[in-house]
Amino acid sequence: MPARNDPVTARLARLRQKLKPRGAPALLVTDPVNVTYMSGFTGDDSWLIAGAGRPCLITDFRYAEQAEHECPGARRVIRRGAMVEALAKVVRQRRLSTLGFDPDSVSVALRARLAKALKDVRLVPVPEVLSSLRARKDEGEVKAIRRAVGVAEEAFREFRRKIRPGMTEGRLAAELDHQMRLAGAECPAFPTICAVDASASMPHHRPGPKRLRRGSVLLVDFGARVAGYVCDLTRVLFAGRIRLQVRWVYGLVQDAQAAAIEKAGPGVPLIEVDKAARKIIQDAGYNDCFQHGTGHGLGMAVHEPPSIGPKGVKGNLEPGMVVTVEPGIYLRGRFGIRIEDDVLVTGSGRQVLTHLEKDLAAMVL
């Protein structure tokens, strides 16, 4: 059995507390990331029943030995038939009359299959329970994110030394991915973005054949995955002399990011963090050039709650949350500037976890 201070044990206890007022004694977990979070199991194609009693992992023969090593505290069911049939058997054995599920990860088709297999069981949608648990990181999770940051930053420094004029966006992205793996990353946290000049006006540009030239703007959005956790950073580099408008826009984005980071802290409404950055950009006349949110949570996935944006965003920052702060200005057909760092919300304020240089003079290749 796991130690009492095992993070999975603590998460299961928190889950049980959250399920009590929802009328569901147990929760069906189907999303692979959530299965890992609630059990420690890192394989695929497996479900977990968590809540009252001992957690139960339903998997298949491919993961039998892995599950034994990774989640010794769970009951393990090695299915031979369909997943819903194995689930129905476990539910009958446990005499569950009600079973919760996460509507964000159960499709309409799967919901229908569950209803057919569990005819006498009341299926209760339990939204946002798992996402709210994952939003606040424990000490081990923060440590893993710090490790991911360290790997990504080490790789970026080496990547800068490898950049040469004439390299394509695709070649640049491949080089940074290579350096992250050499530095200890399991893989990139997401497809690396290297965007040259006009390509950088598209926030999620896919690297292509465009080449870096003297005087180019190079936007680099990247992150590393280490021990199952990720980081997310953006820096803008300059291949030689920086044009006057580019200098002006870069300074605005840097000021906007600094204002948002300064605003962040426990109890601060998410929308207020966004406002702090957006006001600076709006007052400079670039409102239409900043159309995405100021940030998002990260952890096991690169996009997790909470969302820091201007509309439809509710809630406050809480201690243990790790969020990105990434305002940007995008001038269609010319260039884009985005600066992104990862910030831990503490009990008394905030701590910036990322440390790569971002002062304008330091960004010239």
N, C-alpha and C positions, 0 to 999 in steps of 0.2 A: 504494500500500500504506500502511496506517496506521503511525504512528510507533511505535517500539519501546516507548515508555512509554504507549501508548494503553491505556485500561483494558480494552477488549475483548480485546486481545492478552494482557494479564496474566490475564484470566479464562479464556481458552482454555488457557493454559499450566497453570493450576491444575486445570482440568477434566481435562486429559490425565493429570496426576499422580494424580488421584482415580480415574480409569478403569483405570489399570494393574492394580491388584490385583483388579478386578472381572471381569476376563476379557472386557472389551468394548473393542475398539479405537476404536469410534465410538459416539456417543449421538444418538438421535433426539429432538429437542426439539419438542414440539407446543404447549405452553402459550404463549399470546401474550406474557405477561410475561417468561417465561424466554427466549423467542426474542429479545426486545428486550435483555435482560440480556446474552446471549451474543453478540449481533451488532450491536446498535445500531439495528436496524430497528424502526420504530414502527408499521408497518402491521398489518393483520389477516390471518387466513386464510392463514398461511404457516408452513412447517416449516423446521427447520434440522438439518443433520447436522454435528455437531461432534466433535472428537477428533483422531484421526490425520489428518494432511494439512490441506489448506485447507478451511475451513468452507464448506458449501454451503447457500444459502438457496433454498428452493423456494417460488415465489410465482406470481402471475398478472399479466396485462397491466395491471391497475389500479395496481399498485405497482412496475412496471418502472423508471420514472424515479426514484421515491422510494428504492427499494433501491439504485440506482446511487449516489445521493448519500450515503445513510446507512451503507452497509456496503461500501465499495470493496474491502476486503480479502477479501471472500467471493466464491466463485463463485456466480453467480446463474442459476437455472434458471426460465424463464418457462413454466409448464405451460399446456397447452391442454385437457387432459382431467382425469381424477380425480387427486386428490392422491396416493393410494396407487400409482397407475400411474407417475406422475412419480418418486416415491420409489424404486420398484422399478428403474426405469431407472438412476437414479443409483447405487444399491447395486450393480447389475450392472457398471456402468462402473468402479466402485472395487474390484470383486472382494471385497466384504466377505462373509465367511462368518458373522460374528457382528455383531449390532447391538443395542446397549443401548437401553432406553427407560425413562421415568420412570413407574412404576405409579400415581403420584398424579395424573397427568394423561392417562393412556391408559385409556379405558373398556374394559369387556369386549367391547363391540361393535367398537370400533376395533382391539383386540388381535386379534380374529378376522379382520378385514379385512387386517390386516398379515400375519398368518400365511398367508392365502390368496395374497396378492400376492407374498410373499417365501418361497416354498415351500422353497428350499434354504438359507435363512438362519436361523441360530439366534438367536431373540429372547431377550434376557437382561434381566430386570427389574433396574434399578439405582436403588433407592430412596434418597432423601435426599441425593443428590450435589448437585443444583442448589440445593436449599434450604439446605444447609450452606454452599455458596459465597455465597449471597445473605445469609446471616445476619450475615456480617462485612463491614461497609461499608468501601470504600476512601475516600481523601481526597475525591475528586470527589463521591461519594455523600453523604458527610457534609455537604459544602458545599451540595448541593442540598436536603437536609433542613433545613439552617439557613435557606436562602432561603424554603422553605415555611413554616417557623415565623415568620419575620419578616413574611411576607404575612398569615398567619392572625392574628397578634397585632395588627398594624396595623388589620386589618379589625374585630377584636373591640373595640378601643378606640373606633372610629367607631360601631360597632353599639350600644355602650352609650349613646352620646349620642342615638341615634335611638329608644330604647325609651320607650314611653308607656303609661300605664295603659289597659286596654281592648284592647290589641293581642292578637290570637290567637296561639297557638303557631305556626300555619302562616305567619302574617304575619311573626312574629319570625324564623323560620327563613329565609324568603325574603329578608328584609332582610340577614341575616348572609351568606347566599350572594352577594347582590348586592355587598356591601362587599368580600368576598374577591375577586371578579372585578375590581372597581375597583382593588384593591390589587395586582393582577398574577397572580392564580391562574388556571391553565388551567381549573379547575373545583373544586368541593368534593371533598375526598378521599373522602367517603362522604356518604350522606344526613344532613344536619344535624339534630341532635336539639335541640329546644326543648321542655322539659317543665315545666308549671306545677303546683305543689302535688302532688296525688295522682298525677298523671301521671308525676312524677319517681320514683315507687316502682317503675316499670317501666324497667329499665336500657336497653332498646332501644325506647323509646316512639316512635311516629310522630306528629309534630306534627299537631294537629287544631284544632277550633274553640274549645277552652278558652281563656278570656281571663285576662290578667294583671290582678290586682286589688291594691289596697293591702294589704300584709302577705303577699303571695304569695312562695313560693319558686320560683325559675326556674333549672332545671338546663340548661346549654348544653354540648353535646358536638359538637365541630366540628374540621375540619382543612382545609387547602388542598393542592392538588396544584400543584407548580411544577417545571418541567424533568423531569417524569416521576416525581417523588418526593413523598411526602406527610408530613404531621405529624398529630398526634392530641392534642387537648387537651379538658379538661372544666373548667368553672368553674360555681359556683353563685352567683347574684345574688339580692338580697333587695329587694323593693319596699316599703321602709319598715321598721317595727319588726320585730325578729327574736324569735320566741317562744323561751322558755327551753329547751324540749326541742330545738329546732332548733339553738340555740347549742351545747348539749352535744354533740349528734351531730356537728355540723360540726367541733368541736374534736377529737373522737375520730378522725374521718377524716383530719384534717390531721396529727395525731400519728402515725397509722398510716402515712400516706404518707411522712412524714419519716423514720420508722424504716426503711422499705423502701429508700428512696433512700440512706440512710446505710449500709445493709448491702451495697448493690450494689458490685461491683468485679470485677476479673479473677480468675477461678478460684473465685468464690463459687458454690456450688450454687444452681441456679434455685429449688429448693424452699425454701431458706433465706431468700431474699428475700421469698417469699410468707409464710413463717412470721413474719417480722419485723413485717409489717403485720397479719396475722391475729391474732396474740397479743393485741395491744392491743384489737382489736375483740371478741375472745372474752372477755377478762378483764372487759370492761365489760358483758357479758351480751348482746351483739348477734350472736352466732355465726350464728344462723339468718337473719340479715338481710344476710349477705355471702356469697353463693353463687357468685360468679364468680372467676376468677383475678385475681391482683394486676397482671398486665401481659402484654404480648406484644411481639414484635419488629415493626418497621415499616420501610418503605423504598419500593420501587416499589408495594407493596400495603400496605393499612392493617393487615392481619394477616399477619405472617410469623413464622417461627421466630426466636427461641425462644419458648416459652410459659412464663410464670411463674405456677405454680398450686400447689395443695396436694396433688394426687394424680396419679400417672402421669406425672410430669414428671422427665425425666432430663437430665443434663448440667450444665454450668457456664456462667456468663457469660464471654465472651472479649472481648479488646480489639477494637474496631470494631463491636461490636453496638450497635444503637440500640433501646431498649425503652421502652414506656410503663410508668408506675407509677400505678395507678388504683384504689386501694381504694374501697369504697363501703359505705354502710349504707342499706337500703331498707325503709321502714316502710309496709307495704301499706295503701293507701287514705288515707295521710296525706302523706308526702313522701319524697324520696330525696336523699342527699348523695353525690356522687362528686367527687373532685379528681384531675385527671390531668395529668401532665407527661411530656415526652420526655427520656430520659437516654441519653447516650453513655458506653459503657464504654471507659475509657482504659487505658493500660499500667500506671498506678499507682492508679487509682480510678475516679471517674465525673465526668461534667460534665452538669449540667442544661441542656438546650438551650432550654427554654421559660422565659419570664421574666414572664409576666402575674402581677399581684398576686393573692394568695389569702388574705391576712390578713382575718379576719372583718370588721373595720371598713371595709376597702376595698371590700367586696363589696356594700355598700348603694347602691342606685340613687339 
